[in-house]
Every structure is written in structure tokens, then in C-alpha cells.
Amino acid sequence: MGLLLGLFFGIGVLLIIWTFVTPAEERSAGDGRLVSRSRDLLASAGVEGVTPGAFIGVCVITGVVGFVLMFVVSGAWPVGAVFGLMAGGMPVALLRSRARKRLAEFRELWPDVVDNIASAVRAGLSLSEALAQVGERGPLPLREPFRRFGADYASTGRFAESLDRLKARLADPVGDRVVEALRIAREVGGGDLGRLLRSLSTFLRDDGRTRSELESRQSWSVNGARVAVAAPWLVLALLSFQGDVIQRYNSPMGALIIAIGAIVCVIAYRLMLRIGRLPEPERVLR
């Protein structure tokens, strides 16, 4: 027990130091696919101040802790290995869940944001001023990105670059469409800006309503798949407390059985999600 407490304490101290010491990484062409996907996931979840390297390190450390903990409990390395892999994927699953909730929340708020911008433009404000005032009077979850847009534009005076930074902070497919529509309206000019914003607001509201209805009908299949996949591993975790039973898996044959079960569960879970999933919006305008 003292060894485990010391291990957890050391990991906690390491993560705290890593968060403050690791410098922010800039996107470059030499980034690997894992780093790039980690960066996109962090941006989609709205997590700032955590580098992709630090996030990958957290996944690795979590996996090691899960392996050590289950190996100590069960005494069987195949059981420790499979639960270590699950523990290593937990940070990814948590961030994906947070990203889905964030995108769903933003999808409900974007029509109000566009209406807010349209009202400000009709009141005589410029487009840049209308965007900046969303940071003061817009929906609370979206205020901070637009407030920082106002600060960027005030300091640089470059509308296009400030829009690019706003789009990167939002990391939202709907936000990408809104930003690009505003960019085109700014470049083209004319008196069609109000009509464009009203049409965009109507489209976003209808799209969000339709998608919410479909997601509510889809939720039963997703929850059923999760319960079906989690059940055998919950049983295995309970069996880990029965030494004479779990030792049957502490062999090459036991490891093979666990590996086959894990592969079948992953394939079945992915197949169920693919059958019942909705097309996910992609950031094609990033």
C-alpha cells in the first residue's frame, strides 16, 4: 500500500510540474499524426494550456497506473495489461465526451450569436465591432473567444488574421462556417450582409433542431452498445478479487482468451456505432 501511495504521489507531482514547465508547441509540418490528432482533440474539447505531448504522457501514465493496480489486485499480468489499456484510453474518452457536449452546446447557441451580430450591424456597428460585442453580450460559453477576437483586432487591426485565431479557438465546424460566411461578407461588402445573416441564422436553427431530434432517437443504440461492451469486463474485474479463479488467466492461453475477447468487443462496439451513428460534421473550412 505504501508503494502505491508513493507511486500516485510521484505521478501527481510530475503532472503538475509538466503542466507548468512544458512550453506551448506550435503546429508544424513535422508533427506526427498522433500529436496532430491530440492537438485537434484538445482544441475540440476547449482545453487550453495543455500540450499534445503532455496529454499523451497523461495517457501513458494512466495506463501504467491501471496496469500496476490491477496486477497487484489480481496477480495476473494479462488482466493487468487489458485494464491498463482501458485506463490509458480513459483520458481520450473523457475528452471526446467533453468535445461532443461542447459542440452540441455551441450548435444550440450559434443562431443567437448570428442574430446578435445582425442586430448590431443594423444598429450601425461595423462587422468587427459587432463581433467584438458578442464577447460582452453574447451567450456566456462563447463570450471568451469573441472577447479575445476583439483584443486581437484592437491590437493588430488585421481582420482576417483575427478571424483565423477566432476559428482556431472555437474549433467548431459550425463556427468555421459562420466565420467564413462573415469573411466573405466583409470582403464582398454591399447591403446584403443583413440578409445573409438572417438566412444563416434560420439555416443553423433548422439544422440544430433536426440534429437534436435524430440524436435523441440514436441515444438508445449508443447506450446499449456501451452496456454490452462494459458488462464482460466488469465481470472480469470482479473475478480479479478471487485469486484461485483469476489465476486461470495467468497463462498464455488465458492471455489469448482475453485478447480475443477484447478484439471482439472492440469490433462489435465500433460496428454498432457505425450502424447507428449520424454523420459527424467535419472541419473542412479550418
Secondary structure, DSSP 8 states (H G I E B T S, - for coil): -HHHHHHHHHHHHHHHHHHHHS------TT--HHHHHHHHHHHHTT--S--HHHHHHHHHHHHHHHHHHHHHHH--HHHHHHHHHHHHHHHHHHHHHHHHHHHHHHHHHHHHHHHHHHHHHHTT--HHHHHHHHHHHS-HHHHHHHHHHHHHHHHH--HHHHHHHHHHHH--HHHHHHHHHHHHHHHH-SS-HHHHHHHHHHHHHHHHHHHHHHHHHHHHHHHHHHHHHHHHHHHHHHHTT-HHHHGGGSSHHHHHHHHHHHHHHHHHHHHHHHHH-------TT-
